[in-house]
């Protein structure tokens, strides 16, 4: 027997359009498989007169959010507005009205998850967010349900397709960052203002959500160290490849007891690591659990239909739920038992500097490192001497972040000028 489910859309951009097309074109299959028929009653838009690719019925479009939030016939609200506001306010209002919410909004969700969950629990509404992280990849559902028998201690994620596309092009074609970014914008793979992607913020919002679920404790967005790819140099990528490394923008989360490190930054990984071969705009999450051991999820992390796939999956899960699931950790702004932020993580480092071509320079560089207990694993000279200086590449053994920064600060710029520093993950 088919159940009719009435839904409303807050916004209808690329992803909302994908959900509309998926529900209309694949609705018979969904009905056959799940016994559900979804009806889109209202769609919130900015303008009623704008030309659209989707032939919405005249009575579906509205510019008033109350037509959705206060409509007693609408059971589920799907949000596609993006950004923090007005999305957060409207999501909270919908939940307070007892309507289950499905969202793809990692910004509003990561920043206000604790308030949204509290409101949902108070009204008995559901809160679903699979599409907020990694598009079509079912990583949220897996962490919430499939991997519950695991103590997850490590996550490495390629969770932003734009930056992965840029770094893939730079790695394969030896192209410069600015040229690849312009081409990505021309192809629609990067926004006209790409800051959220290339500065690492998009990945940081997603890591906040993933780490909270994986570690069963609230990991605020503010606790994620963020460094983007804007300073990545094609020469460093080339040097890394010669040393057996591939450069990725990684979202990294590790837990040891209550100590948690969460960071997003360009990272060298071994070229034989599964993440090294994730190319183009694909996303991937590689994790380790004490029972499942190593596991990797790979797929499309963005796009209208891939993301719509996750949205529709959540719509089905919400409609079929006898009781809505909420994460069991204390999801509060200031939880009583809080995970502690570790800002002095340990990893090897890649350093490229322009060193003076003179006797004793290498020993002085090594002394700066040794004074901070940073051990050098390898040193290579790259290229020819120019203007009395030569490129020097150093790979360290495992070292603390703060010690490494102190060692770099102690370098005499007249002797060796830092050009770049990139963290390395060898696991």
C-alpha positions as CSV (number, residue, x, y, z in Angstrom):
1,X,0.0,0.0,0.0
2,X,1.4,3.4,-1.0
3,X,1.7,6.2,1.5
4,X,1.5,9.8,0.3
5,X,4.1,12.2,1.7
6,X,3.8,15.9,1.2
7,X,6.9,18.0,1.2
8,X,8.0,21.6,0.8
9,X,11.2,23.0,-0.5
10,X,13.0,25.9,1.1
11,X,14.9,27.1,-2.0
12,X,15.3,25.3,-5.3
13,X,18.7,25.9,-6.9
14,X,20.9,23.3,-8.5
15,X,20.3,20.6,-5.9
16,X,16.6,21.4,-5.4
17,X,16.1,21.1,-9.1
18,X,17.9,17.7,-9.0
19,X,15.6,16.5,-6.3
20,X,12.5,17.7,-8.2
21,X,13.7,15.8,-11.3
22,X,14.6,12.7,-9.4
23,X,11.2,12.6,-7.6
24,X,9.3,13.2,-10.8
25,X,11.3,10.9,-13.1
26,X,12.1,8.1,-10.6
27,X,8.9,8.4,-8.5
28,X,7.4,5.1,-9.8
29,X,10.5,3.2,-8.8
30,X,10.6,4.8,-5.4
31,X,7.0,3.9,-4.9
32,X,7.6,0.3,-5.9
33,X,10.7,0.0,-3.6
34,X,9.6,2.0,-0.6
35,X,5.8,2.2,-0.8
36,X,6.1,6.0,-0.8
37,X,4.8,8.7,-3.2
38,X,6.2,12.1,-2.6
39,X,4.2,15.2,-3.5
40,X,5.9,18.6,-3.6
41,X,3.3,21.1,-2.4
42,X,5.3,24.3,-2.2
43,X,8.7,25.7,-3.3
44,X,10.2,28.8,-1.7
45,X,11.9,31.1,-4.3
46,X,13.2,34.6,-4.4
47,X,11.2,35.6,-7.5
48,X,8.0,34.2,-9.1
49,X,8.9,35.7,-12.5
50,X,12.4,34.3,-13.0
51,X,12.8,32.0,-16.0
52,X,13.5,28.4,-14.8
53,X,14.4,25.1,-16.5
54,X,11.9,23.3,-14.4
55,X,8.2,23.8,-15.4
56,X,6.8,24.3,-11.9
57,X,3.0,24.5,-11.7
58,X,1.9,28.0,-11.0
59,X,0.5,27.2,-7.5
60,X,3.7,25.6,-6.3
61,X,6.0,28.6,-6.2
62,X,5.9,31.0,-3.3
63,X,8.1,33.8,-1.9
64,X,6.7,33.4,1.6
65,X,8.3,30.8,3.9
66,X,5.2,30.7,6.0
67,X,3.4,29.0,3.2
68,X,5.6,26.0,3.9
69,X,6.4,26.3,7.6
70,X,2.8,27.0,8.7
71,X,1.2,24.6,6.1
72,X,-0.4,21.7,8.1
73,X,-0.4,19.5,5.0
74,X,3.4,19.6,4.6
75,X,5.1,16.8,6.6
76,X,8.7,17.2,5.5
77,X,10.7,20.3,4.7
78,X,13.8,20.0,2.4
79,X,16.2,22.9,2.6
80,X,18.4,24.0,-0.3
81,X,19.1,27.7,0.6
82,X,22.7,27.2,1.5
83,X,24.7,29.4,3.9
84,X,24.0,30.2,7.5
85,X,21.1,32.6,7.2
86,X,18.2,32.7,6.6
87,X,18.6,28.9,6.4
88,X,19.3,28.4,10.1
89,X,16.3,30.5,11.2
90,X,13.9,28.8,8.8
91,X,15.2,25.3,9.7
92,X,14.7,26.0,13.4
93,X,11.2,27.3,12.7
94,X,10.2,24.3,10.7
95,X,11.5,21.9,13.4
96,X,9.7,23.9,16.1
97,X,6.5,23.5,14.0
98,X,7.0,19.7,14.2
99,X,8.1,19.3,10.6
100,X,10.9,16.9,9.8
101,X,13.8,18.6,8.1
102,X,16.1,17.2,5.4
103,X,19.0,19.5,4.6
104,X,22.1,19.6,2.4
105,X,23.4,22.7,4.3
106,X,26.7,22.0,5.9
107,X,27.3,25.6,7.1
108,X,24.0,26.1,9.0
109,X,24.2,22.6,10.3
110,X,27.8,22.6,11.5
111,X,27.4,25.9,13.2
112,X,24.0,25.3,14.8
113,X,23.7,21.5,15.0
114,X,23.2,21.6,18.8
115,X,20.3,24.0,18.5
116,X,18.7,22.3,15.6
117,X,18.9,18.9,17.3
118,X,17.5,20.3,20.6
119,X,14.5,21.9,18.7
120,X,13.9,18.6,16.8
121,X,13.8,16.5,20.0
122,X,11.5,18.9,21.7
123,X,8.9,18.8,18.9
124,X,9.5,15.2,18.0
125,X,10.6,16.1,14.5
126,X,13.3,14.4,12.5
127,X,16.6,16.0,11.4
128,X,18.4,14.4,8.4
129,X,21.6,15.7,6.8
130,X,23.2,13.0,4.7
131,X,23.7,15.4,1.8
132,X,25.5,17.9,3.9
133,X,28.8,15.9,3.6
134,X,30.2,14.3,0.4
135,X,27.1,14.4,-1.8
136,X,26.0,10.9,-2.9
137,X,28.4,9.0,-0.5
138,X,26.4,7.5,2.4
139,X,29.0,8.4,5.0
140,X,26.6,10.0,7.5
141,X,24.3,6.9,7.6
142,X,27.3,4.7,7.8
143,X,28.7,6.5,10.9
144,X,25.3,6.8,12.5
145,X,24.3,3.1,12.0
146,X,26.5,0.8,10.0
147,X,29.7,1.5,12.0
148,X,28.3,1.7,15.5
149,X,30.2,-1.4,16.6
150,X,33.4,0.5,16.0
151,X,35.7,2.8,18.0
152,X,36.8,5.1,15.2
153,X,40.1,6.8,15.8
154,X,41.2,8.2,12.5
155,X,39.5,9.9,9.5
156,X,41.2,11.2,6.4
157,X,38.8,12.9,3.9
158,X,39.0,14.4,0.5
159,X,35.7,16.2,1.0
160,X,35.9,19.1,-1.5
161,X,35.7,18.4,-5.2
162,X,36.8,21.8,-6.4
163,X,40.2,21.7,-4.6
164,X,40.7,18.0,-5.5
165,X,40.1,18.9,-9.2
166,X,42.6,21.8,-9.0
167,X,45.3,19.7,-7.2
168,X,44.8,16.8,-9.7
169,X,45.3,19.1,-12.6
170,X,48.4,20.6,-11.0
171,X,49.8,17.2,-10.2
172,X,49.2,15.6,-13.6
173,X,49.9,18.5,-15.9
174,X,52.4,20.5,-13.9
175,X,50.1,23.6,-14.2
176,X,50.1,26.6,-11.9
177,X,47.3,27.2,-9.3
178,X,46.0,30.4,-10.8
179,X,45.7,29.0,-14.3
180,X,43.9,25.9,-13.1
181,X,41.5,27.9,-10.9
182,X,40.5,30.1,-13.8
183,X,39.8,27.1,-15.9
184,X,37.8,25.4,-13.2
185,X,35.7,28.6,-12.9
186,X,35.2,28.6,-16.7
187,X,34.0,24.9,-16.5
188,X,31.7,25.6,-13.6
189,X,33.7,23.5,-11.2
190,X,34.6,26.5,-9.1
191,X,32.5,29.3,-7.9
192,X,33.1,32.9,-9.2
193,X,34.2,33.6,-5.5
194,X,36.0,30.3,-4.7
195,X,37.1,31.3,-1.2
196,X,35.0,28.8,0.8
197,X,36.5,26.0,-1.3
198,X,40.1,27.0,-1.8
199,X,40.6,28.4,1.7
200,X,39.5,25.1,3.2
201,X,36.3,26.4,4.9
202,X,33.9,24.0,3.1
203,X,36.0,21.0,4.1
204,X,36.2,22.3,7.7
205,X,32.4,22.5,8.1
206,X,32.2,18.9,6.8
207,X,35.0,17.7,9.1
208,X,33.2,19.2,12.1
209,X,30.2,17.0,11.3
210,X,32.1,13.9,10.5
211,X,34.4,14.1,13.5
212,X,31.4,14.7,15.9
213,X,29.7,11.5,14.6
214,X,32.8,9.4,14.5
215,X,34.1,10.3,17.9
216,X,30.7,10.6,19.7
217,X,31.3,14.0,21.0
218,X,30.7,17.6,19.8
219,X,33.6,18.9,17.6
220,X,32.9,22.6,17.0
221,X,33.8,24.1,13.6
222,X,35.8,26.7,15.6
223,X,38.1,23.9,16.8
224,X,39.1,22.9,13.2
225,X,42.5,24.2,12.1
226,X,42.1,25.4,8.5
227,X,44.6,26.1,5.8
228,X,43.7,26.2,2.1
229,X,45.5,25.6,-1.2
230,X,46.0,29.2,-2.3
231,X,49.8,29.0,-1.6
232,X,50.3,25.6,-3.1
233,X,53.2,25.7,-5.6
234,X,53.6,23.5,-8.7
235,X,57.3,23.1,-7.8
236,X,56.4,21.6,-4.4
237,X,54.0,19.1,-6.0
238,X,56.7,18.1,-8.4
239,X,59.3,17.7,-5.6
240,X,56.8,15.6,-3.6
241,X,56.1,13.3,-6.5
242,X,59.9,12.7,-6.9
243,X,59.9,11.7,-3.2
244,X,56.9,9.4,-3.6
245,X,54.2,11.7,-2.3
246,X,50.9,13.0,-3.8
247,X,49.4,16.3,-2.6
248,X,45.8,16.5,-1.4
249,X,43.7,18.9,0.6
250,X,42.9,16.5,3.5
251,X,40.3,16.8,6.3
252,X,42.0,15.0,9.1
253,X,40.5,13.9,12.4
254,X,42.2,11.8,15.1
255,X,41.1,10.8,18.6
256,X,43.2,9.5,21.5
257,X,41.1,9.3,24.6
258,X,39.4,12.7,25.0
259,X,42.1,14.4,22.9
260,X,41.0,15.2,19.4
261,X,42.9,16.9,16.6
262,X,40.9,18.2,13.6
263,X,42.6,19.9,10.8
264,X,42.2,20.8,7.1
265,X,45.3,21.6,5.1
266,X,47.4,20.6,2.1
267,X,48.9,17.2,2.9
268,X,51.4,14.9,1.2
269,X,50.2,11.3,1.3
270,X,52.2,8.3,0.0
271,X,51.6,7.9,-3.7
272,X,50.5,4.2,-3.1
273,X,47.9,5.2,-0.5
274,X,44.2,4.7,-1.7
275,X,43.5,8.5,-1.3
276,X,46.4,9.4,-3.7
277,X,44.4,8.0,-6.6
278,X,41.2,9.9,-5.9
279,X,41.3,12.3,-8.8
280,X,39.2,15.1,-10.3
281,X,36.1,16.2,-8.4
282,X,35.6,12.9,-6.6
283,X,35.3,12.8,-2.8
284,X,36.6,10.0,-0.5
285,X,36.6,9.3,3.2
286,X,39.2,6.9,4.6
287,X,38.8,5.8,8.2
288,X,40.0,3.3,10.7
289,X,37.9,1.6,13.3
290,X,39.1,-1.0,15.9
291,X,36.8,-3.6,14.4
292,X,36.3,-2.7,10.8
293,X,40.0,-1.7,10.4
294,X,40.7,0.4,7.3
295,X,37.7,1.4,5.1
296,X,37.3,3.9,2.3
297,X,34.1,5.5,0.8
298,X,34.5,6.9,-2.7
299,X,32.0,8.8,-4.9
300,X,30.6,12.0,-6.3
301,X,30.7,14.7,-3.6
302,X,28.7,17.3,-5.4
303,X,26.4,18.0,-8.4
304,X,22.6,18.2,-8.7
305,X,21.7,14.5,-9.1
306,X,24.4,13.0,-6.9
307,X,23.4,15.3,-4.0
308,X,19.7,14.7,-4.9
309,X,20.3,11.0,-4.4
310,X,21.3,11.6,-0.8
311,X,18.4,14.0,-0.2
312,X,15.8,11.5,-1.6
313,X,17.4,8.7,0.5
314,X,16.9,10.9,3.6
315,X,13.3,11.7,2.5
316,X,12.6,7.9,2.4
317,X,14.4,7.2,5.7
318,X,12.4,10.1,7.4
319,X,9.1,8.9,6.0
320,X,9.6,5.3,7.0
321,X,11.0,6.0,10.5
322,X,8.9,4.7,13.4
323,X,11.1,6.8,15.6
324,X,13.6,9.5,14.6
325,X,17.2,8.9,15.4
326,X,19.4,11.6,17.1
327,X,23.1,11.2,17.8
328,X,23.6,10.0,21.4
329,X,26.5,12.2,22.4
330,X,25.8,15.3,24.5
331,X,25.2,17.8,21.6
332,X,25.4,21.0,23.6
333,X,27.3,24.2,23.1
334,X,29.3,23.4,26.3
335,X,28.9,19.7,27.0
336,X,29.8,18.4,30.5
337,X,32.3,15.9,29.1
338,X,33.9,17.7,26.3
339,X,36.5,16.4,23.8
340,X,39.7,18.4,24.2
341,X,41.2,20.2,21.2
342,X,44.8,19.1,20.5
343,X,46.7,21.9,18.7
344,X,50.1,20.3,18.9
345,X,49.7,17.3,16.7
346,X,52.6,15.1,15.5
347,X,53.5,14.4,11.8
348,X,56.4,14.5,9.5
349,X,57.0,17.8,7.5
350,X,58.1,18.7,4.0
351,X,60.1,22.0,3.9
352,X,61.4,23.8,0.9
353,X,63.8,26.7,1.4
354,X,66.2,28.8,-0.6
355,X,69.5,28.3,1.1
356,X,72.7,30.3,0.7
357,X,75.3,28.3,-1.3
358,X,78.1,28.4,1.2
359,X,79.9,26.0,3.6
360,X,78.2,25.5,7.0
361,X,74.7,26.4,5.9
362,X,73.3,22.9,6.1
363,X,74.7,22.5,9.7
364,X,73.1,25.8,10.8
365,X,69.8,24.7,9.4
366,X,70.1,21.3,11.1
367,X,70.9,23.0,14.4
368,X,67.7,25.1,14.3
369,X,65.8,21.9,13.9
370,X,67.7,19.9,16.4
371,X,67.3,22.7,19.0
372,X,63.6,22.1,18.8
373,X,64.0,18.3,18.8
374,X,63.0,18.0,15.1
375,X,64.9,15.2,13.5
376,X,65.7,15.4,9.7
377,X,65.0,12.3,7.7
378,X,66.2,13.4,4.3
379,X,67.7,16.4,2.6
380,X,67.9,17.1,-1.2
381,X,69.2,19.9,-3.3
382,X,66.9,20.8,-6.2
383,X,68.1,22.6,-9.3
384,X,71.0,24.9,-9.9
385,X,72.5,27.7,-7.9
386,X,70.7,31.0,-8.7
387,X,71.7,34.4,-7.2
388,X,73.9,32.6,-4.7
389,X,71.1,30.4,-3.4
390,X,69.9,26.9,-4.1
391,X,66.6,25.1,-3.4
392,X,66.8,22.8,-0.4
393,X,64.1,20.2,0.4
394,X,64.0,18.7,3.9
395,X,61.8,15.9,5.0
396,X,61.6,15.5,8.8
397,X,60.7,12.6,11.0
398,X,57.6,12.8,13.1
399,X,57.6,16.2,14.9
400,X,55.3,18.3,16.9
401,X,53.5,21.2,15.1
402,X,54.6,23.8,17.7
403,X,58.3,22.6,17.7
404,X,58.3,22.7,13.9
405,X,57.0,26.3,13.8
406,X,59.6,27.4,16.4
407,X,62.3,25.8,14.3
408,X,61.2,27.6,11.2
409,X,60.9,30.9,13.0
410,X,64.5,30.5,14.3
411,X,65.9,30.2,10.8
412,X,68.2,33.0,9.8
413,X,66.6,34.5,6.6
414,X,70.0,35.5,5.3
415,X,71.1,31.8,5.5
416,X,67.9,30.0,4.5
417,X,64.6,31.5,3.5
418,X,61.5,29.4,3.9
419,X,59.5,29.0,0.7
420,X,56.9,26.4,1.8
421,X,56.0,23.9,4.5
422,X,53.6,21.0,3.9
423,X,52.5,18.4,6.4
424,X,52.9,14.7,5.6
425,X,50.7,11.8,6.6
426,X,52.4,8.4,6.1
427,X,49.7,6.1,7.5
